[in-house]
Amino acid sequence: MMTIEERIKEIEDEIKKTQKNKATEKHIGILKARISKLELEQESHKKSSGYGFSVPKSGDATVALVGYPNVGKSSILNALTNKKSTVGNFAFTTLNVIPGTLNYNGAQIQILDLPGIIDNAALGAGRGREIISTARNADLIVLVTDIEAKGLDRIINELYKSGIVLNKRKKDISLKKSNYGGLRIHKPKFVDISVDDIRDIAKEFKIVNGDIYIRENVDIDDLIDFFKGNIVYIKSIMVVNKVDMPHDENTLRNKIEKFGDYLEVSAATMYNIEKLKERIYKSLDFVRVYMRNKAGIVDYERPMILNSGSTVRDVCRKISREMLENFRYAIITGPSRKIEAKVGLDYRVNDEDVITIISKY
């Protein structure tokens, strides 16, 4: 009898042999769904070993440095945070998670130097399940490689096997389950996937009754991610370290550009480290607001750091529960407002707004 690993390998080989075109799209989607179902089964067998490292979150956001061993993650942590993580020219220098703090534009950003990921990390190799479990809780993943572009495709695949999807957002799909009546599909006409294809994908996950609501255009991979149910969507940026060492730029570009935009850095010489700090900060999509106190003084030295889309309600919650309960209105000034504005709790704050909270008492 074949093991789960052998069955997955067999299906992966079939996908590789199948020519990709419109006619085979559904067949490949069904095969991918079967792999995902087997991976979920595999995960349930090994879930007792899937706990992450015990690292309490701190600061305004958490960033995980993820990559193969010996690509210079510890050096990048040191360069970003002035933390002295052990550095060496051999694999597995980092055996535990090393935290540090990047202070940038008033934000305190927790940086986690994770042990290197190796092949089959999703199955637990090299403490991979613990590493990936920790990465799942990050607000941003920095994929680190070096001038040899070591294993980026395999790293991304190991993350996906463990339910981490990079640089995509969760699609607006929902499922209302029932025990009878068949499967009903509710979707706009512009959704390209046919009702029959959706039913066939759902069937692979043993979903045969209920209502599926699709409210935007999706592809088969989006459906598979939804039915898997263990997916987290995390932003990522890609960094190529050690560019101070001799290498051929064209060869490097050919190896790595298929994975998207990347930043070349050297932790050893500090080349582009300031650009990396800026890119991390911008990727986290922060909003800074400055509070004006009762005396009319604005604290420009210590901005309140919020996520983009936050409201005055979030500002009050961050100060105290009493501030929210006693809220009367807020006064907004700053770059986003040419004139002073009186606003309520649902007003969305903008970067560098100056806020005065007026309480009932």
KEKE-3310 file (N, C-alpha, C; in steps of 0.2 Angstrom, whole numbers, plus 5000, padded with zeros to 4 digits):
npx = (5004:5003:5011:5007:5016:5021:5010:5007:5019:5017:5005:5011:5020:5012:5006:5017:5019:5008:5002:5001:4986:4971:4962:4966:4966:4956:4958:4971:4968:4960:4969:4978:4970:4968:4981:4982:4972:4978:4989:4983:4978:4990:4996:4987:4990:5003:5001:5004:5017:5018:5020:5025:5040:5043:5040:5036:5025:5030:5030:5025:5023:5027:5040:5046:5062:5065:5072:5084:5097:5112:5111:5113:5104:5105:5115:5108:5098:5106:5111:5100:5095:5105:5107:5116:5116:5122:5134:5140:5149:5143:5130:5115:5118:5110:5100:5089:5074:5079:5075:5074:5074:5068:5069:5060:5054:5047:5040:5040:5047:5046:5059:5062:5074:5074:5077:5086:5076:5074:5072:5057:5052:5039:5035:5041:5055:5071:5066:5056:5042:5040:5047:5040:5027:5029:5032:5020:5013:5018:5018:5024:5034:5051:5059:5074:5088:5104:5118:5118:5105:5098:5087:5074:5061:5058:5057:5046:5037:5037:5032:5019:5014:5012:5002:5004:5001:5009:5009:4996:4978:4965:4951:4934:4925:4913:4906:4891:4886:4877:4867:4861:4853:4861:4874:4874:4879:4883:4886:4893:4891:4903:4912:4925:4926:4917:4901:4900:4914:4917:4910:4916:4929:4926:4920:4932:4936:4927:4915:4899:4886:4876:4879:4889:4896:4902:4910:4918:4929:4938:4951:4955:4965:4963:4950:4954:4963:4953:4945:4954:4956:4966:4973:4984:4986:5000:5010:5025:5042:5057:5074:5091:5105:5123:5128:5140:5150:5159:5150:5139:5129:5119:5117:5112:5100:5093:5090:5082:5072:5060:5053:5048:5049:5064:5076:5093:5106:5119:5123:5135:5143:5133:5126:5112:5105:5098:5088:5081:5076:5067:5058:5053:5046:5036:5030:5022:5012:5009:5001:5004:4999:4998:4996:4987:4988:4979:4984:4987:4998:5007:5013:5026:5037:5034:5025:5008:5006:4997:4987:4985:4969:4963:4953:4946:4940:4949:4960:4956:4954:4967:4972:4965:4952:4943:4944:4938:4925:4921:4921:4918:4920:4932:4945:4953:4968:4981:4991:4982:4970:4965:4958:4953:4944:4929:4926:4919:4919:4920:4928:4941:4958:4972:4989:5000:4991:4985:4978:4965:4957:4941:4933:4918:4918)
npy = (4994:5011:5025:5041:5051:5045:5044:5058:5061:5054:5060:5073:5070:5067:5079:5086:5080:5083:5093:5110:5119:5127:5117:5107:5113:5111:5097:5097:5106:5097:5088:5095:5098:5086:5083:5093:5089:5077:5082:5089:5078:5072:5082:5081:5069:5072:5082:5084:5087:5100:5113:5130:5139:5146:5162:5177:5189:5206:5224:5234:5226:5210:5203:5190:5182:5171:5157:5147:5137:5146:5157:5170:5176:5178:5188:5198:5201:5206:5218:5225:5227:5229:5219:5205:5192:5175:5172:5162:5153:5141:5128:5129:5138:5146:5140:5141:5153:5169:5185:5202:5220:5232:5249:5261:5276:5279:5267:5251:5237:5220:5209:5192:5180:5166:5148:5140:5134:5118:5105:5097:5102:5105:5093:5091:5090:5095:5103:5109:5111:5117:5129:5134:5136:5146:5156:5158:5166:5179:5196:5200:5192:5190:5184:5176:5175:5170:5175:5163:5160:5151:5138:5145:5142:5130:5133:5142:5133:5124:5132:5135:5122:5121:5129:5143:5157:5168:5185:5186:5190:5185:5178:5183:5171:5160:5147:5139:5126:5110:5096:5089:5089:5093:5102:5119:5132:5149:5162:5177:5181:5184:5177:5165:5151:5136:5130:5116:5113:5119:5112:5099:5101:5104:5092:5084:5088:5082:5089:5090:5094:5109:5127:5137:5153:5164:5179:5187:5187:5172:5159:5142:5138:5148:5142:5130:5134:5140:5129:5121:5127:5130:5140:5155:5172:5181:5195:5197:5200:5200:5196:5197:5192:5195:5201:5208:5199:5190:5188:5184:5196:5194:5181:5179:5187:5180:5168:5172:5182:5177:5175:5187:5204:5210:5214:5218:5215:5218:5212:5212:5223:5233:5237:5244:5241:5251:5254:5242:5242:5253:5247:5236:5243:5250:5240:5235:5243:5254:5267:5283:5292:5307:5313:5325:5333:5338:5350:5356:5352:5344:5327:5324:5316:5303:5294:5287:5270:5263:5251:5252:5259:5260:5267:5281:5275:5264:5271:5276:5264:5259:5268:5268:5258:5266:5278:5276:5273:5285:5294:5308:5317:5319:5329:5333:5337:5341:5334:5328:5335:5351:5360:5361:5347:5340:5325:5308:5291:5282:5288:5286:5286:5295:5294:5303:5311:5323:5322:5326:5321:5323:5321:5315:5318)
npz = (5000:4996:5003:5010:5006:4995:4987:4985:4978:4966:4961:4959:4949:4939:4936:4932:4920:4912:4899:4900:4897:4892:4890:4899:4911:4921:4924:4930:4941:4948:4952:4959:4970:4975:4980:4990:4999:5003:5009:5020:5027:5030:5038:5049:5054:5060:5068:5082:5083:5079:5085:5088:5090:5106:5106:5112:5105:5101:5101:5086:5075:5068:5060:5050:5046:5033:5026:5017:5026:5030:5022:5027:5036:5050:5050:5043:5052:5063:5056:5054:5067:5076:5084:5091:5084:5083:5070:5056:5044:5041:5040:5050:5060:5068:5079:5087:5088:5086:5092:5088:5088:5077:5075:5068:5060:5071:5073:5082:5077:5078:5074:5068:5068:5060:5062:5048:5034:5028:5014:5014:5026:5029:5033:5045:5045:5050:5061:5055:5055:5067:5065:5054:5059:5068:5059:5053:5061:5059:5053:5042:5030:5026:5013:5012:5002:4994:4983:4976:4975:4983:4983:4982:4976:4982:4996:4995:4991:5002:5012:5007:5007:5021:5023:5021:5011:5000:4997:4992:4993:5004:4996:4992:4997:5003:5013:5017:5026:5024:5028:5018:5002:4991:4982:4980:4970:4971:4961:4953:4935:4929:4934:4930:4931:4929:4936:4937:4937:4949:4958:4956:4961:4975:4979:4980:4992:5000:5001:4998:5000:5003:5002:4992:4991:4980:4977:4970:4956:4954:4954:4951:4960:4970:4975:4980:4990:4998:5002:5008:5020:5030:5028:5029:5024:5020:5018:5009:5006:4995:4997:4992:4998:5002:4991:4990:4987:4974:4959:4945:4938:4928:4928:4941:4940:4931:4938:4948:4945:4941:4952:4956:4962:4969:4982:4982:4994:5006:5021:5027:5022:5024:5013:5005:5016:5023:5013:5014:5027:5025:5015:5022:5032:5024:5018:5029:5030:5038:5048:5055:5069:5078:5094:5102:5118:5133:5136:5124:5117:5105:5103:5094:5094:5098:5089:5088:5082:5069:5060:5042:5037:5050:5063:5072:5083:5085:5089:5101:5108:5109:5118:5130:5138:5145:5138:5126:5131:5136:5125:5116:5104:5091:5086:5070:5063:5051:5038:5030:5031:5026:5033:5050:5057:5064:5070:5071:5079:5069:5059:5047:5050:5044:5038:5048:5054:5066:5081:5092:5106:5113:5128:5136:5150)
capx = (5000:5007:5011:5004:5021:5021:5004:5008:5024:5014:5001:5015:5023:5007:5005:5023:5019:5002:5003:4996:4982:4964:4958:4969:4966:4952:4961:4977:4965:4958:4975:4981:4965:4970:4987:4980:4968:4983:4993:4979:4978:4997:4996:4983:4994:5009:5000:5006:5024:5018:5020:5030:5045:5039:5042:5030:5025:5031:5031:5019:5022:5032:5043:5050:5067:5064:5076:5088:5103:5118:5111:5114:5098:5107:5119:5103:5095:5111:5112:5093:5093:5111:5107:5122:5115:5128:5135:5145:5149:5140:5123:5111:5121:5104:5096:5082:5072:5082:5072:5077:5069:5070:5065:5060:5049:5043:5037:5045:5046:5050:5062:5063:5078:5071:5082:5085:5071:5076:5067:5052:5051:5032:5034:5045:5062:5075:5062:5053:5035:5040:5049:5034:5022:5031:5031:5012:5010:5021:5014:5027:5039:5056:5062:5081:5092:5110:5119:5117:5098:5097:5080:5068:5055:5057:5055:5039:5033:5036:5027:5012:5012:5010:4996:5006:5001:5012:5007:4989:4974:4960:4946:4928:4921:4910:4902:4886:4886:4871:4868:4857:4850:4866:4878:4872:4884:4880:4892:4892:4892:4909:4917:4926:4925:4910:4898:4902:4921:4917:4907:4921:4934:4923:4920:4938:4937:4921:4909:4894:4880:4877:4879:4895:4895:4908:4908:4922:4932:4943:4953:4955:4970:4959:4945:4958:4965:4948:4943:4959:4954:4971:4977:4985:4989:5005:5014:5032:5047:5062:5080:5096:5111:5130:5130:5147:5154:5159:5145:5137:5123:5114:5115:5108:5094:5089:5088:5077:5067:5053:5049:5045:5053:5069:5081:5100:5109:5125:5123:5142:5145:5128:5124:5105:5101:5093:5082:5078:5072:5061:5054:5049:5041:5031:5026:5018:5007:5007:4998:5006:4995:5001:4991:4987:4986:4974:4988:4987:5005:5007:5019:5029:5042:5032:5018:5004:5007:4991:4987:4981:4962:4961:4948:4947:4939:4955:4965:4954:4955:4974:4974:4962:4944:4939:4944:4932:4918:4919:4922:4913:4921:4939:4947:4958:4972:4987:4992:4976:4965:4967:4955:4951:4938:4927:4924:4917:4923:4921:4932:4947:4963:4977:4996:5002:4985:4985:4971:4963:4951:4937:4929:4912:4919)
capy = (5000:5017:5030:5047:5054:5041:5046:5065:5061:5051:5065:5078:5068:5067:5086:5088:5077:5086:5100:5115:5123:5128:5110:5103:5117:5107:5091:5099:5108:5092:5084:5100:5097:5079:5084:5097:5085:5072:5086:5090:5071:5071:5086:5079:5063:5074:5089:5084:5090:5106:5119:5134:5141:5151:5168:5182:5195:5212:5229:5236:5221:5205:5201:5184:5181:5164:5155:5141:5138:5149:5163:5176:5179:5181:5194:5203:5203:5211:5224:5229:5229:5229:5213:5201:5185:5171:5172:5158:5151:5134:5128:5129:5142:5148:5134:5144:5159:5175:5191:5209:5226:5237:5255:5265:5280:5279:5260:5246:5231:5214:5205:5186:5176:5159:5143:5138:5129:5113:5101:5093:5106:5105:5087:5091:5090:5101:5106:5113:5112:5123:5136:5137:5138:5153:5161:5159:5172:5185:5201:5200:5187:5192:5178:5178:5170:5174:5176:5157:5159:5144:5135:5149:5138:5125:5137:5144:5127:5122:5137:5133:5115:5122:5134:5150:5159:5174:5191:5186:5192:5180:5179:5183:5165:5157:5141:5137:5119:5107:5088:5086:5094:5094:5108:5125:5137:5156:5166:5182:5178:5186:5172:5161:5144:5134:5127:5109:5113:5121:5106:5094:5103:5104:5085:5082:5089:5079:5094:5088:5098:5116:5133:5141:5159:5167:5186:5190:5182:5167:5154:5135:5139:5151:5138:5125:5137:5141:5122:5118:5130:5131:5145:5162:5176:5185:5199:5195:5204:5195:5199:5193:5194:5193:5204:5210:5193:5190:5185:5187:5199:5192:5174:5180:5189:5174:5163:5175:5187:5174:5175:5193:5209:5208:5219:5216:5219:5215:5213:5213:5230:5237:5240:5243:5240:5257:5253:5236:5245:5257:5242:5233:5248:5252:5233:5234:5248:5258:5274:5286:5298:5311:5314:5332:5333:5343:5357:5358:5350:5338:5323:5322:5311:5296:5293:5280:5266:5259:5248:5256:5257:5261:5272:5285:5270:5260:5276:5276:5257:5259:5272:5264:5257:5272:5284:5274:5273:5292:5298:5313:5318:5320:5335:5330:5342:5338:5334:5325:5340:5358:5364:5357:5343:5337:5318:5303:5285:5278:5291:5283:5291:5295:5295:5310:5315:5325:5320:5328:5317:5326:5316:5318:5320)
capz = (5000:4995:5009:5008:5003:4988:4983:4983:4973:4960:4958:4957:4943:4933:4934:4928:4913:4909:4896:4903:4893:4894:4890:4904:4917:4926:4927:4934:4947:4952:4954:4965:4975:4978:4984:4996:5003:5006:5014:5026:5030:5032:5044:5055:5057:5063:5072:5089:5083:5075:5089:5086:5096:5111:5106:5113:5100:5104:5096:5082:5070:5068:5053:5051:5041:5032:5020:5018:5031:5028:5017:5030:5040:5056:5048:5041:5059:5066:5052:5055:5074:5080:5089:5090:5083:5081:5063:5054:5037:5040:5041:5056:5065:5072:5081:5090:5085:5089:5091:5088:5087:5072:5077:5061:5059:5077:5074:5084:5073:5080:5068:5071:5064:5061:5059:5041:5032:5023:5011:5018:5032:5031:5036:5051:5044:5053:5066:5050:5057:5072:5061:5049:5064:5070:5053:5051:5065:5057:5049:5035:5029:5022:5010:5011:4999:4993:4976:4973:4974:4985:4985:4984:4974:4987:5002:4994:4991:5009:5016:5005:5010:5028:5023:5020:5004:5000:4993:4989:4998:5004:4991:4995:4996:5009:5013:5022:5026:5026:5028:5013:4997:4986:4983:4976:4969:4969:4959:4947:4929:4927:4937:4924:4933:4928:4941:4937:4940:4957:4962:4956:4966:4981:4980:4982:4999:5003:5001:4993:5002:5006:4998:4991:4989:4977:4976:4965:4951:4957:4950:4954:4966:4975:4977:4983:4996:5003:5004:5013:5027:5035:5024:5031:5019:5023:5013:5009:5002:4994:4998:4990:5003:5000:4984:4990:4985:4967:4956:4939:4939:4924:4930:4947:4938:4927:4943:4954:4943:4940:4959:4958:4964:4975:4984:4983:5000:5009:5028:5028:5020:5025:5007:5004:5023:5024:5009:5017:5032:5022:5012:5028:5035:5019:5017:5034:5029:5045:5049:5061:5071:5083:5099:5106:5125:5135:5136:5117:5115:5101:5104:5087:5095:5099:5086:5089:5076:5068:5053:5037:5038:5057:5064:5078:5088:5086:5092:5108:5111:5110:5123:5136:5137:5147:5133:5121:5134:5137:5119:5113:5097:5090:5081:5066:5059:5048:5030:5026:5031:5025:5039:5056:5056:5070:5068:5076:5080:5063:5054:5046:5051:5039:5040:5051:5057:5073:5084:5099:5109:5117:5132:5139:5157)
cpx = (5004:5006:5008:5009:5022:5015:5004:5013:5021:5009:5005:5018:5018:5006:5011:5022:5013:5004:4998:4993:4975:4960:4960:4968:4962:4955:4967:4974:4963:4964:4978:4976:4967:4976:4986:4977:4973:4987:4990:4979:4985:4998:4993:4986:5000:5007:5002:5013:5024:5018:5026:5035:5041:5042:5036:5031:5026:5031:5024:5018:5028:5034:5047:5055:5067:5069:5080:5094:5108:5117:5112:5109:5100:5111:5114:5100:5100:5111:5105:5092:5099:5111:5113:5120:5121:5128:5141:5144:5147:5133:5121:5115:5116:5100:5089:5080:5076:5078:5076:5072:5072:5066:5066:5054:5044:5040:5043:5043:5050:5052:5064:5068:5077:5077:5081:5080:5075:5071:5063:5051:5044:5030:5037:5052:5066:5071:5057:5046:5035:5042:5043:5028:5023:5030:5024:5010:5013:5016:5017:5033:5044:5060:5069:5084:5099:5111:5119:5110:5096:5090:5074:5062:5053:5054:5048:5035:5032:5032:5020:5010:5009:5005:4998:5006:5004:5009:5001:4984:4968:4954:4939:4923:4919:4906:4897:4884:4879:4872:4864:4855:4855:4870:4876:4877:4881:4886:4890:4894:4899:4914:4918:4925:4918:4907:4900:4910:4921:4915:4912:4927:4932:4922:4926:4939:4930:4915:4904:4887:4881:4877:4886:4893:4902:4906:4912:4926:4938:4945:4953:4959:4966:4954:4949:4960:4959:4945:4948:4958:4959:4976:4978:4988:4994:5009:5021:5036:5053:5069:5086:5102:5117:5131:5137:5152:5154:5153:5143:5130:5117:5112:5110:5101:5090:5086:5082:5072:5060:5049:5046:5051:5058:5073:5088:5103:5115:5125:5131:5145:5139:5125:5116:5101:5096:5087:5078:5073:5066:5056:5050:5044:5035:5027:5021:5012:5004:5004:5001:5001:4999:4995:4992:4984:4981:4977:4989:4994:5004:5014:5022:5034:5040:5025:5015:5005:5001:4992:4983:4973:4959:4957:4950:4945:4945:4960:4963:4955:4962:4976:4971:4954:4940:4939:4939:4926:4916:4920:4916:4914:4929:4940:4953:4961:4977:4987:4986:4970:4967:4964:4953:4945:4936:4924:4922:4921:4925:4926:4939:4953:4968:4984:4998:4997:4987:4978:4971:4957:4947:4932:4923:4913:4926)
cpy = (5006:5022:5036:5051:5051:5043:5053:5065:5059:5056:5071:5076:5068:5074:5088:5086:5080:5092:5105:5120:5124:5121:5106:5106:5113:5101:5092:5102:5103:5088:5088:5099:5091:5080:5088:5093:5080:5076:5087:5083:5070:5075:5084:5073:5066:5081:5089:5087:5097:5113:5123:5135:5146:5157:5173:5187:5201:5218:5230:5231:5216:5203:5195:5183:5173:5163:5149:5142:5142:5154:5170:5179:5182:5188:5200:5206:5208:5218:5228:5231:5230:5224:5208:5194:5181:5170:5167:5155:5143:5134:5127:5132:5144:5142:5135:5150:5165:5181:5197:5214:5231:5244:5260:5269:5280:5272:5256:5240:5225:5210:5198:5182:5169:5154:5142:5133:5124:5109:5097:5096:5105:5098:5086:5091:5096:5105:5111:5115:5118:5129:5139:5139:5145:5158:5162:5165:5178:5189:5202:5195:5190:5185:5180:5173:5173:5173:5169:5155:5152:5143:5139:5145:5133:5128:5139:5139:5124:5126:5136:5127:5116:5127:5141:5152:5167:5179:5190:5188:5186:5183:5179:5177:5163:5151:5140:5130:5116:5100:5085:5091:5096:5100:5113:5130:5144:5160:5171:5178:5179:5181:5166:5153:5142:5131:5120:5109:5114:5115:5100:5095:5102:5096:5082:5083:5087:5084:5093:5091:5105:5121:5136:5147:5162:5174:5190:5185:5178:5162:5147:5135:5142:5147:5133:5128:5138:5134:5119:5121:5131:5136:5152:5165:5181:5189:5196:5200:5199:5199:5194:5196:5192:5196:5207:5205:5193:5186:5188:5189:5196:5185:5174:5182:5184:5169:5166:5179:5184:5174:5182:5198:5207:5214:5216:5219:5215:5217:5215:5220:5235:5240:5238:5241:5245:5256:5247:5238:5249:5252:5238:5237:5249:5246:5232:5238:5251:5265:5277:5292:5301:5314:5321:5331:5338:5350:5360:5356:5344:5334:5320:5317:5304:5295:5287:5277:5262:5256:5252:5254:5258:5267:5276:5280:5266:5265:5275:5270:5257:5263:5269:5263:5263:5278:5282:5275:5281:5297:5302:5314:5319:5326:5332:5336:5338:5338:5332:5330:5347:5362:5359:5354:5340:5330:5313:5297:5282:5282:5287:5288:5290:5296:5302:5314:5317:5325:5323:5325:5321:5321:5319:5321:5323)
cpz = (5000:5001:5006:5004:4996:4984:4980:4977:4966:4957:4955:4950:4937:4931:4930:4920:4909:4906:4899:4898:4895:4895:4896:4911:4923:4929:4931:4941:4951:4955:4960:4971:4979:4983:4990:5001:5007:5011:5020:5030:5033:5038:5050:5058:5061:5067:5079:5089:5080:5079:5087:5092:5100:5111:5106:5108:5104:5099:5092:5077:5071:5061:5054:5045:5040:5026:5022:5023:5027:5022:5020:5034:5046:5055:5046:5048:5062:5063:5053:5062:5079:5086:5087:5090:5081:5073:5061:5047:5037:5042:5048:5062:5070:5073:5085:5086:5089:5087:5092:5087:5082:5074:5070:5061:5065:5078:5077:5081:5075:5074:5071:5066:5065:5059:5052:5040:5027:5019:5016:5025:5034:5034:5043:5051:5047:5057:5061:5052:5063:5069:5057:5054:5066:5065:5051:5055:5064:5053:5042:5035:5024:5020:5009:5007:4998:4985:4972:4972:4977:4987:4986:4982:4979:4994:5001:4994:4998:5013:5014:5007:5017:5029:5023:5013:5004:4995:4989:4995:4998:5000:4995:4994:5003:5008:5018:5021:5027:5026:5022:5007:4991:4987:4978:4976:4967:4967:4953:4940:4926:4929:4932:4925:4932:4935:4942:4940:4947:4961:4962:4961:4973:4983:4982:4989:5003:5005:4996:4994:5005:5000:4998:4988:4986:4975:4972:4961:4955:4952:4954:4960:4972:4979:4982:4990:5001:5006:5009:5020:5032:5033:5028:5025:5022:5017:5014:5004:5001:4994:4996:4994:4999:4993:4984:4987:4977:4964:4949:4939:4935:4926:4936:4945:4935:4932:4947:4951:4942:4947:4960:4959:4969:4976:4985:4989:5002:5016:5030:5027:5022:5019:5006:5011:5024:5020:5011:5022:5030:5019:5017:5030:5030:5018:5023:5034:5035:5043:5055:5063:5077:5088:5102:5113:5127:5136:5129:5114:5111:5102:5097:5088:5095:5096:5088:5082:5075:5061:5049:5038:5045:5057:5071:5084:5090:5090:5100:5111:5113:5116:5130:5134:5140:5142:5128:5124:5135:5131:5117:5106:5097:5085:5077:5062:5055:5041:5026:5026:5031:5031:5044:5055:5063:5067:5073:5076:5074:5058:5053:5046:5045:5042:5042:5053:5064:5076:5091:5101:5114:5121:5134:5146:5157)
residu = (MET:MET:THR:ILE:GLU:GLU:ARG:ILE:LYS:GLU:ILE:GLU:ASP:GLU:ILE:LYS:LYS:THR:GLN:LYS:ASN:LYS:ALA:THR:GLU:LYS:HIS:ILE:GLY:ILE:LEU:LYS:ALA:ARG:ILE:SER:LYS:LEU:GLU:LEU:GLU:GLN:GLU:SER:HIS:LYS:LYS:SER:SER:GLY:TYR:GLY:PHE:SER:VAL:PRO:LYS:SER:GLY:ASP:ALA:THR:VAL:ALA:LEU:VAL:GLY:TYR:PRO:ASN:VAL:GLY:LYS:SER:SER:ILE:LEU:ASN:ALA:LEU:THR:ASN:LYS:LYS:SER:THR:VAL:GLY:ASN:PHE:ALA:PHE:THR:THR:LEU:ASN:VAL:ILE:PRO:GLY:THR:LEU:ASN:TYR:ASN:GLY:ALA:GLN:ILE:GLN:ILE:LEU:ASP:LEU:PRO:GLY:ILE:ILE:ASP:ASN:ALA:ALA:LEU:GLY:ALA:GLY:ARG:GLY:ARG:GLU:ILE:ILE:SER:THR:ALA:ARG:ASN:ALA:ASP:LEU:ILE:VAL:LEU:VAL:THR:ASP:ILE:GLU:ALA:LYS:GLY:LEU:ASP:ARG:ILE:ILE:ASN:GLU:LEU:TYR:LYS:SER:GLY:ILE:VAL:LEU:ASN:LYS:ARG:LYS:LYS:ASP:ILE:SER:LEU:LYS:LYS:SER:ASN:TYR:GLY:GLY:LEU:ARG:ILE:HIS:LYS:PRO:LYS:PHE:VAL:ASP:ILE:SER:VAL:ASP:ASP:ILE:ARG:ASP:ILE:ALA:LYS:GLU:PHE:LYS:ILE:VAL:ASN:GLY:ASP:ILE:TYR:ILE:ARG:GLU:ASN:VAL:ASP:ILE:ASP:ASP:LEU:ILE:ASP:PHE:PHE:LYS:GLY:ASN:ILE:VAL:TYR:ILE:LYS:SER:ILE:MET:VAL:VAL:ASN:LYS:VAL:ASP:MET:PRO:HIS:ASP:GLU:ASN:THR:LEU:ARG:ASN:LYS:ILE:GLU:LYS:PHE:GLY:ASP:TYR:LEU:GLU:VAL:SER:ALA:ALA:THR:MET:TYR:ASN:ILE:GLU:LYS:LEU:LYS:GLU:ARG:ILE:TYR:LYS:SER:LEU:ASP:PHE:VAL:ARG:VAL:TYR:MET:ARG:ASN:LYS:ALA:GLY:ILE:VAL:ASP:TYR:GLU:ARG:PRO:MET:ILE:LEU:ASN:SER:GLY:SER:THR:VAL:ARG:ASP:VAL:CYS:ARG:LYS:ILE:SER:ARG:GLU:MET:LEU:GLU:ASN:PHE:ARG:TYR:ALA:ILE:ILE:THR:GLY:PRO:SER:ARG:LYS:ILE:GLU:ALA:LYS:VAL:GLY:LEU:ASP:TYR:ARG:VAL:ASN:ASP:GLU:ASP:VAL:ILE:THR:ILE:ILE:SER:LYS:TYR)
# end
